[in-house]
Amino acid sequence: MADVLKTLGTGILNATSSMVYTAPSGVTTVVRNIHVCNVTSGSVTFSLNYNATAGGAGGAMYNNMTVAGYGVFDWSGFWVLPPTIAVYALAASANSLVLSMSGVESS
């Protein structure tokens, strides 16, 4: 079994749900850190979900979490994703939040 430390997803969040990471087939992923930075002066909410399709029924890691203007949201822990599970994110306002997610992939 090989463990690989890696950045799982980075980028500017859209106002529509977009895939930010998919656990590869045959690989279990442990998300260890989530960092969200607000690059605007106003508060903005974001949601982070895992499911089979964008907008489909699934689980919510965070739903309408608020990040203050020019503020950050940080989470660290152990969020285990089975193989082929996708993570989707969206912001209430496009181009306002930057996401960085890191963890370990084990095969």
N, CA, C and O of each residue as an XYZ file, in Angstrom:
428
protein
N       0.839     -1.170      0.000
C       0.000      0.000      0.000
C       0.890      1.242      0.000
O       1.790      1.371      0.830
N       0.632      2.153     -0.936
C       1.414      3.386     -1.049
C       0.581      4.582     -0.611
O      -0.583      4.715     -0.989
N       1.193      5.452      0.193
C       0.561      6.696      0.604
C       1.233      7.848     -0.127
O       2.460      7.933     -0.179
N       0.413      8.739     -0.694
C       0.940      9.884     -1.435
C       0.332     11.151     -0.848
O      -0.885     11.338     -0.888
N       1.185     12.027     -0.298
C       0.744     13.339      0.168
C       0.585     14.231     -1.045
O       1.462     14.267     -1.908
N      -0.545     14.965     -1.126
C      -0.715     15.800     -2.316
C      -1.735     16.897     -2.106
O      -2.553     16.849     -1.188
N      -1.664     17.883     -2.978
C      -2.715     18.888     -3.080
C      -3.846     18.240     -3.851
O      -3.649     17.778     -4.975
N      -5.027     18.203     -3.259
C      -6.159     17.521     -3.876
C      -6.959     18.439     -4.792
O      -7.538     17.983     -5.778
N      -6.993     19.702     -4.479
C      -7.726     20.644     -5.313
C      -7.393     22.069     -4.937
O      -7.243     22.394     -3.759
N      -7.278     22.918     -5.940
C      -7.076     24.342     -5.722
C      -7.820     25.100     -6.804
O      -8.031     24.586     -7.902
N      -8.213     26.312     -6.493
C      -8.816     27.139     -7.519
C      -9.835     28.118     -6.979
O     -10.203     28.084     -5.805
N     -10.277     28.978     -7.853
C     -11.293     29.976     -7.534
C     -12.661     29.318     -7.670
O     -12.945     28.663     -8.673
N     -13.506     29.494     -6.656
C     -14.825     28.860     -6.670
C     -15.801     29.625     -7.548
O     -15.776     30.854     -7.607
N     -16.661     28.875     -8.230
C     -17.704     29.432     -9.083
C     -19.000     29.581     -8.301
O     -19.123     29.080     -7.183
N     -19.961     30.271     -8.894
C     -21.278     30.418     -8.284
C     -22.167     29.218     -8.594
O     -23.302     29.147     -8.123
N     -21.661     28.282     -9.379
C     -22.370     27.024     -9.634
C     -21.495     25.885     -9.132
O     -20.270     26.001     -9.104
N     -22.114     24.805     -8.742
C     -21.387     23.667     -8.185
C     -20.420     23.089     -9.213
O     -20.812     22.735    -10.325
N     -19.149     23.001     -8.822
C     -18.117     22.480     -9.715
C     -17.294     21.429     -8.987
O     -17.030     21.554     -7.791
N     -16.888     20.392     -9.716
C     -16.064     19.350     -9.131
C     -14.669     19.902     -8.841
O     -14.040     20.519     -9.701
N     -14.194     19.669     -7.605
C     -12.847     20.112     -7.245
C     -11.903     18.936     -7.030
O     -10.684     19.113     -7.038
N     -12.455     17.724     -6.836
C     -11.606     16.552     -6.642
C     -12.451     15.296     -6.808
O     -13.621     15.261     -6.428
N     -11.832     14.257     -7.385
C     -12.441     12.931     -7.431
C     -11.416     11.923     -6.963
O     -10.306     11.866     -7.491
N     -11.784     11.124     -5.969
C     -10.896     10.067     -5.487
C     -10.730      9.045     -6.609
O     -11.725      8.538     -7.128
N      -9.490      8.735     -6.992
C      -9.271      7.777     -8.078
C      -9.812      6.385     -7.734
O      -9.945      6.030     -6.563
N     -10.116      5.620     -8.756
C     -10.552      4.239     -8.576
C      -9.455      3.445     -7.871
O      -8.283      3.547     -8.236
N      -9.823      2.667     -6.878
C      -8.863      1.844     -6.160
C      -8.042      2.605     -5.127
O      -7.095      2.061     -4.557
N      -8.407      3.873     -4.883
C      -7.647      4.717     -3.955
C      -8.597      5.276     -2.902
O      -9.664      5.794     -3.231
N      -8.208      5.170     -1.648
C      -8.929      5.825     -0.561
C      -8.187      7.111     -0.239
O      -6.965      7.114     -0.095
N      -8.929      8.197     -0.129
C      -8.325      9.501      0.118
C      -8.722      9.997      1.499
O      -9.871      9.850      1.915
N      -7.762     10.587      2.207
C      -8.038     11.255      3.474
C      -7.733     12.733      3.276
O      -6.581     13.129      3.104
N      -8.796     13.544      3.303
C      -8.609     14.992      3.237
C      -8.135     15.434      4.611
O      -8.770     15.131      5.621
N      -7.020     16.150      4.647
C      -6.443     16.582      5.926
C      -6.634     18.068      6.182
O      -6.775     18.482      7.332
N      -6.639     18.881      5.121
C      -6.749     20.333      5.288
C      -7.626     20.950      4.203
O      -7.563     20.566      3.035
N      -8.440     21.909      4.617
C      -9.224     22.715      3.682
C      -8.987     24.172      4.073
O      -9.160     24.554      5.230
N      -8.587     24.979      3.086
C      -8.336     26.403      3.311
C      -9.143     27.174      2.272
O      -9.032     26.911      1.074
N      -9.955     28.128      2.732
C     -10.739     28.976      1.835
C     -10.413     30.425      2.160
O     -10.543     30.849      3.309
N      -9.993     31.182      1.165
C      -9.597     32.579      1.333
C     -10.553     33.480      0.554
O     -10.792     33.264     -0.634
N     -11.091     34.475      1.223
C     -11.968     35.455      0.579
C     -11.108     36.605      0.076
O     -10.431     37.265      0.865
N     -11.128     36.849     -1.227
C     -10.294     37.896     -1.823
C     -11.088     39.184     -2.083
O     -10.626     40.071     -2.800
N     -12.293     39.275     -1.489
C     -13.135     40.460     -1.647
C     -13.408     41.087     -0.283
O     -13.102     40.493      0.751
N     -13.978     42.280     -0.283
C     -14.240     42.995      0.974
C     -15.523     42.558      1.669
O     -15.686     42.812      2.862
N     -16.432     41.910      0.958
C     -17.703     41.486      1.556
C     -17.688     40.030      1.976
O     -16.928     39.226      1.437
N     -18.529     39.696      2.939
C     -18.670     38.299      3.366
C     -19.280     37.464      2.245
O     -20.168     37.926      1.528
N     -18.795     36.229      2.100
C     -19.280     35.323      1.055
C     -19.437     33.934      1.661
O     -18.603     33.502      2.456
N     -20.509     33.234      1.283
C     -20.707     31.866      1.762
C     -20.225     30.868      0.721
O     -20.160     31.166     -0.472
N     -19.885     29.664      1.208
C     -19.520     28.573      0.310
C     -20.106     27.279      0.833
O     -20.440     27.158      2.012
N     -20.226     26.313     -0.066
C     -20.681     24.966      0.283
C     -19.710     23.968     -0.308
O     -19.180     24.168     -1.401
N     -19.481     22.885      0.427
C     -18.591     21.808     -0.003
C     -19.344     20.504      0.220
O     -19.710     20.176      1.348
N     -19.572     19.762     -0.857
C     -20.381     18.550     -0.816
C     -19.666     17.389     -1.475
O     -18.752     17.585     -2.275
N     -20.082     16.185     -1.139
C     -19.572     15.002     -1.817
C     -20.770     14.198     -2.300
O     -21.730     13.977     -1.561
N     -20.696     13.769     -3.544
C     -21.782     12.988     -4.132
C     -21.375     12.480     -5.501
O     -20.241     12.676     -5.939
N     -22.295     11.836     -6.161
C     -21.988     11.221     -7.446
C     -22.110     12.195     -8.614
O     -21.452     12.008     -9.637
N     -22.941     13.233     -8.482
C     -23.119     14.193     -9.564
C     -23.250     15.596     -8.987
O     -23.684     15.777     -7.849
N     -22.870     16.581     -9.785
C     -23.024     17.971     -9.339
C     -24.500     18.243     -9.104
O     -25.322     18.007     -9.989
N     -24.834     18.722     -7.957
C     -26.221     19.032     -7.651
C     -27.050     17.825     -7.262
O     -28.219     17.971     -6.905
N     -26.466     16.623     -7.323
C     -27.205     15.429     -6.949
C     -27.271     15.261     -5.446
O     -26.535     15.912     -4.704
N     -28.146     14.395     -5.007
C     -28.271     14.132     -3.575
C     -26.977     13.516     -3.064
O     -26.419     12.614     -3.689
N     -26.520     13.994     -1.961
C     -25.279     13.498     -1.393
C     -25.062     14.093     -0.022
O     -25.999     14.579      0.613
N     -23.842     14.054      0.423
C     -23.530     14.555      1.749
C     -22.931     15.946      1.702
O     -22.283     16.334      0.730
N     -23.162     16.682      2.770
C     -22.601     18.030      2.881
C     -21.493     18.033      3.917
O     -21.702     17.624      5.059
N     -20.327     18.489      3.524
C     -19.251     18.724      4.481
C     -19.480     20.091      5.115
O     -19.402     20.243      6.334
N     -19.764     21.087      4.271
C     -20.108     22.438      4.731
C     -21.221     22.961      3.853
O     -21.207     22.767      2.637
N     -22.189     23.629      4.469
C     -23.306     24.190      3.731
C     -23.495     25.645      4.152
O     -23.820     25.929      5.305
N     -23.291     26.553      3.216
C     -23.441     27.988      3.459
C     -22.575     28.496      4.610
O     -23.046     29.232      5.477
N     -21.314     28.097      4.606
C     -20.345     28.609      5.587
C     -19.922     30.014      5.161
O     -19.655     30.250      3.982
N     -19.861     30.940      6.107
C     -19.515     32.322      5.799
C     -18.032     32.587      6.025
O     -17.463     32.213      7.051
N     -17.424     33.240      5.041
C     -16.047     33.710      5.170
C     -16.109     35.236      5.101
O     -16.569     35.799      4.108
N     -15.648     35.896      6.148
C     -15.680     37.358      6.207
C     -14.820     37.967      5.103
O     -13.932     37.311      4.558
N     -15.096     39.221      4.787
C     -14.316     39.931      3.789
C     -12.829     39.894      4.115
O     -12.422     40.204      5.235
N     -12.024     39.513      3.132
C     -10.573     39.349      3.258
C     -10.185     38.366      4.366
O      -9.049     38.377      4.841
N     -11.125     37.525      4.770
C     -10.864     36.543      5.820
C     -10.548     35.181      5.246
O     -10.551     34.977      4.032
N     -10.273     34.248      6.155
C      -9.984     32.873      5.756
C     -10.796     31.907      6.609
O     -11.199     32.221      7.729
N     -11.023     30.733      6.051
C     -11.643     29.611      6.757
C     -10.645     28.465      6.671
O     -10.188     28.117      5.582
N     -10.307     27.884      7.805
C      -9.380     26.754      7.823
C      -9.994     25.584      8.574
O     -10.607     25.759      9.627
N      -9.823     24.389      8.020
C     -10.257     23.161      8.671
C      -9.122     22.162      8.561
O      -8.454     22.078      7.531
N      -8.907     21.406      9.626
C      -7.974     20.281      9.561
C      -8.579     19.126     10.340
O      -9.247     19.320     11.356
N      -8.335     17.940      9.851
C      -8.897     16.745     10.470
C      -8.703     15.550      9.555
O      -7.718     15.468      8.821
N      -9.652     14.622      9.605
C      -9.613     13.407      8.792
C     -10.978     13.213      8.153
O     -11.938     12.837      8.826
N     -11.063     13.470      6.849
C     -12.292     13.258      6.084
C     -11.975     12.177      5.068
O     -11.288     12.430      4.077
N     -12.474     10.968      5.311
C     -12.150      9.812      4.467
C     -13.116      9.753      3.286
O     -14.335      9.775      3.453
N     -12.533      9.676      2.082
C     -13.311      9.559      0.845
C     -13.029      8.208      0.209
O     -11.883      7.929     -0.143
N     -14.043      7.361      0.053
C     -13.848      6.093     -0.644
C     -13.519      6.333     -2.121
O     -13.720      7.434     -2.632
N     -13.014      5.302     -2.801
C     -12.698      5.448     -4.229
C     -13.882      5.974     -5.035
O     -15.030      5.616     -4.770
N     -13.604      6.803     -5.992
C     -14.509      7.402     -6.989
C     -15.500      8.421     -6.418
O     -16.370      8.885     -7.156
N     -15.407      8.782     -5.158
C     -16.273      9.823     -4.613
C     -15.765     11.186     -5.087
O     -14.564     11.456     -5.053
N     -16.682     12.032     -5.523
C     -16.320     13.363     -6.010
C     -16.682     14.418     -4.975
O     -17.660     14.283     -4.239
N     -15.876     15.467     -4.937
C     -16.120     16.611     -4.052
C     -16.452     17.813     -4.930
O     -15.741     18.114     -5.889
N     -17.540     18.493     -4.588
C     -18.005     19.660     -5.330
C     -18.025     20.872     -4.413
O     -18.283     20.744     -3.217
N     -17.754     22.047     -4.967
C     -17.777     23.276     -4.185
C     -18.439     24.386     -4.988
O     -18.436     24.374     -6.219
N     -19.006     25.343     -4.264
C     -19.559     26.533     -4.893
C     -19.524     27.681     -3.903
O     -19.539     27.473     -2.689
N     -19.477     28.895     -4.433
C     -19.512     30.116     -3.626
C     -20.758     30.903     -3.999
O     -21.263     30.790     -5.117
N     -21.252     31.702     -3.060
C     -22.427     32.522     -3.342
C     -22.119     33.589     -4.384
O     -23.021     34.075     -5.068
N     -20.851     33.953     -4.503
C     -20.420     34.964     -5.464
C     -19.177     34.445     -6.196
O     -18.166     34.131     -5.567
N     -19.258     34.360     -7.510
C     -18.137     33.838     -8.304
C     -16.897     34.710     -8.149
O     -16.992     35.918     -7.935
N     -15.742     34.078     -8.262
C     -14.441     34.760     -8.244
C     -14.138     35.485     -6.933
O     -13.364     36.442     -6.916
N     -14.746     35.033     -5.840
C     -14.529     35.704     -4.560
C     -13.788     34.829     -3.549
O     -13.153     35.352     -2.633
N     -13.861     33.512     -3.703
C     -13.224     32.590     -2.766
C     -12.227     31.686     -3.484
O     -12.490     31.205     -4.586
N     -11.084     31.463     -2.850
C     -10.056     30.575     -3.389
C      -9.943     29.385     -2.442
O      -9.771     29.556     -1.235
N     -10.042     28.182     -2.996
C     -10.008     26.937     -2.226
C      -8.676     26.226     -2.409
O      -8.124     26.192     -3.509
N      -8.165     25.659     -1.321
C      -7.010     24.775     -1.372
C      -7.319     23.603     -0.463
O      -7.687     23.793      0.697
N      -7.172     22.390     -0.980
C      -7.478     21.172     -0.240
C      -6.302     20.213     -0.377
O      -5.827     19.966     -1.485
N      -5.830     19.670      0.744
C      -4.709     18.730      0.678
C      -5.003     17.500      1.506
O      -5.879     17.513      2.371
N      -4.265     16.433      1.237
C      -4.494     15.193      1.960
C      -3.570     14.080      1.510
O      -2.488     14.314      0.971
N      -4.035     12.851      1.750
C      -3.254     11.655      1.469
C      -4.100     10.693      0.639
O      -5.250     10.413      0.977
N      -3.524     10.193     -0.443
C      -4.162      9.129     -1.232
C      -3.453      7.816     -0.909
O      -2.226      7.733     -0.962
N      -4.242      6.786     -0.573
C      -3.697      5.467     -0.230
C      -4.233      4.427     -1.205
O      -5.438      4.326     -1.437
N      -3.311      3.659     -1.767
C      -3.738      2.593     -2.695
C      -3.163      1.265     -2.256
O      -3.404      0.245     -2.902
